Amino acid sequence: MTSMVTSQTPLETIIDAADAGTPLRISGRGHWMDAGRASPATRILSMANHTGVVDYVPGDLTITVRSGTTLAELDRITRAERQWLPLDPFGSRDGTIGATIATGSFGPLAHGFGRARDLVLGLEFVTGDGKVVRGGGRVVKNVAGFDLVRLVTGSWGTLGVITEATLRLYAISSEPVTMTLNLPDGVKGISQRIGPILGGGVAPYAVEIVDAALAARLGLPAKTQVLVRIGGNSAAMAAQRDFLAALGGAHELEADVWGKLGLVEDAEAGEMPPIVIRFSTLPGRIVDLWTNLQRSGIPIPGVMMHATPSLGIVRCILPGSSSLDAVESLVGTVSGATRLYERLPSSLWDSMSQSVTDVRISQRIKRAFDPGNILNPGILGPLN
Amino acid sequence: MSTTALAEKLESIVGERFVLRRESDLLVYNSDGLPGYRRMPRLAVFPGNREQAIAVVRALAADGIPYVPRGAGTGLSGGALADDVVLLGLHRLKRIISIDIENLRAVVEPGVVNLALNRMVAPLGLIYAPDPSSEAACTIGGNVAENAGGPHCLKYGVTLNHVVSINAILPDGEIVTLGDPEGETGGYDLRGAFIGSEGCFGVALDVTVRLTRRPQAIRTMLADFTSVDDAAHVSSAIIASGIVPAALEFMDGPTIRVVESSVYAAGYPADAAAVLLIEVDGIEAGVDADRDTIQRICLEGGARQVKVARNDAERLKLWQGRKKAFGAMGRMAPHLVVQDAVIPRTRLAEILARIGAIAAENRVVVCNVFHAGDGNLHPNIPYNADNADEAERVHRAMGQIMKACVDAGGSITGEHGVGLDKIGYIELIFSPDSLAAMCKLREVFDPDRRANPGKVVPIHSCQEWRGTPASRAAEIQHTAGVS
């Protein structure tokens, strides 16, 4: 039976669990509970009530918050000062900053601002043996000590329960604008269209390709297109608009298209959460990867795809009811790309995904920070 | 193992010429760019290629010999030195293995000089963004070990943000790939953990770095002030305005005057109390608007004038004075303490005033030249180390400055690393449990603590923590200059 403890101060819970050898499933607001491998942990430690601002000096463009603070709340607080955290992981803004960092999540804004690991300046976390540990700091530049921040970011809660985070913020000089351009079919046509956008003529915050099915879900014409989010001072904005317009067929979109994109997976979730597979390759091979996936994905009903070309990433969103054959056919047609599974039905994990902690160093790190293997055990794969 | 036997073993790998064992030869390697620290290695060995580097590390592992990896020795924290170790010099591994224009990547060996890479990619319209002031000599391997920064890291990020993956040899001789040169990795960010580990986690054999397109347009400005306080407030105001300059550098009066009296004279106004060297870059249409905004903030904040470089030659001259400022300080005194601390950017004026007061109290001259945009201070003190009284005053002033930065919510190092210089301060910012966690991480990579022994985390932090003994607490306070 599953039990839940909601903790303002998780330290005692972790110490008790460590003493008793009770595995814990760490949770923010629960949006990621169906992601990752199944964990045998039945006791859930929810950080949802561990919220609030610890320190925010707008002039420093940094903020320190407790880990249960939602992204929406961060948006609200920082926008009041005309600032923002340019981190837009796919999913609801109702998710917590702690879960975002723990899963190393990021979205289209990673093109212009980096990933979670680039925006986190400091972390406090509680290790599996109940020690409160801090890495990094509250200033924007810091090389003191070994880098526990990068280690814990993206570790899926397996090394420590994040309790507090200091984040780098950016000022909003003007409201960003989003333009869309249709993409032709074929490798050559797409490359010719994307090349100038990535080639320095504009300095976009985000450049995201969406396929026809996904475009339709966003309320756009059902055509493959590239969404470009631009920002900067008014002169820079005007020049970028002109540049995109000169490429032909560009037009402006409502800003909430990015919010809709983030929610596509949540909206899709009914009885069966979607299957999400992330392929990655060198940026120069992204168009090949995209066209290959488009070809192999077409026979799968309901599949949607989008890509961040500068990062070499294509995300495929499949209906949760897709068969193993469909998933295998999609994966099997792609060579030369790395696959990461964000969401899979629990029955498919072992056959589809290798453990990502199977390297010797990672196993030793896990044992050093969580000697009893009580924090999200098994979620990244079994320990050898 | 005797030093003679060890030398012969290493000579069999790299050749006799590339193993140094005479004390007179080793003197060159007993300090880094911060000559206040001297540690004498027992041997120095210089592999000439990857295979030799691997064989040397494995030979040292087989006999349990401690070693210190070293690039060009330009570090400023007393990091690449230790007594009685083998100094493993990697500057001969200097091949630029590949440059991939399409994917904006380069693969380099650890001994490649930072500026050599930039010169190689410049004709392609590309840059390697991290640009420490020692760029003409420092190596990419050293940059990785220290997570090096530089003036343009304000906008572009530090080494960490520009390294895709690393092939490294661990102290036990195992070769590992950290990160993925072509795609994403799941699991722990071992690449991120390795960068900035100051040689304690192993030796990089090659590094895949991310290249950046040279911005369409650059505007470089020099704003001069008759008040340090005004310059500090303007720095904070520029950051708060929302513009992210490519660089925002601060030099105070003593620094300006020593630069202007040196061969690196850049045309800074010698009567100024402070200057700000500010650069914005990006698409052509946007940079002029940012330039205008910054000019307005400077003038409204008390700048006497804002000079804009009219061409590349003027721009480079303005930068030369900044980048060579440490060298110019050699004119003031035989020795120089270079400090590296970080403070929240809104506290700049307050902390600079405090530094001025500390300098007066201790009768020392502080030359402030630093990265104002990210709050990364470099208060430097030229002095004569042979004068015991002066040396004591300098030491005390540095401790007090560091304490002031930490009390303001800052860090003890922004880009130089901990090395020997900062190890006495690290307990000011990290708890015993945090330091113990760092020790555990180190022991994952180097269970015997043979790689750059005694660095980053004090050895007593690696024991099971039982509280701060009163004697140790007093020592920490003393180091921080608190009486």
Interface residues (C-beta under 8 A of the other chain):
Chain A: V57 P58 G59 D60 L61 T62 R82 G104 G114 R117 D118 T127 K131 V132 V133 R134 G135 G137 R138 V139 V140 K141 N142 V143 A144 G145 F146 D147 L148 V149 R150 L151 T153 G154 S155 L159 Y170 A171 I172 S173 G199 G200 G201 V202 A203 G232 N233 S234 A235 A236 A238 A239 Q240 R278 F279 S280 T281 L282 P283 G284 G312 I313 G336 A337 T338 L340 V356 T357 V359 R360 I361 S362 R364 I365 A368 F369 L380
Chain B: D100 E102 N103 L104 R105 E146 N147 G149 C153 G157 V158 L160 N161 L170 E174 V176 D180 E182 G183 E184 T185 G186 G187 Y188 D189 L190 R191 G192 A193 I195 G196 S197 C200 R213 P215 Q216 S236 I239 A240 S241 G242 I243 V244 G282 I283 E284 A285 G286 D288 A289 D290 T293 V342 I343 P344 R345 T346 H371 D374 G375 N376 G409 G410 S411 I412 T413 G414 E415 H416 G417 V418 K422 I426 I429 F430 S431 D433 S434 L435 A436 A437 M438 K440 L441 R442 E443 V444 F445 V456 V457
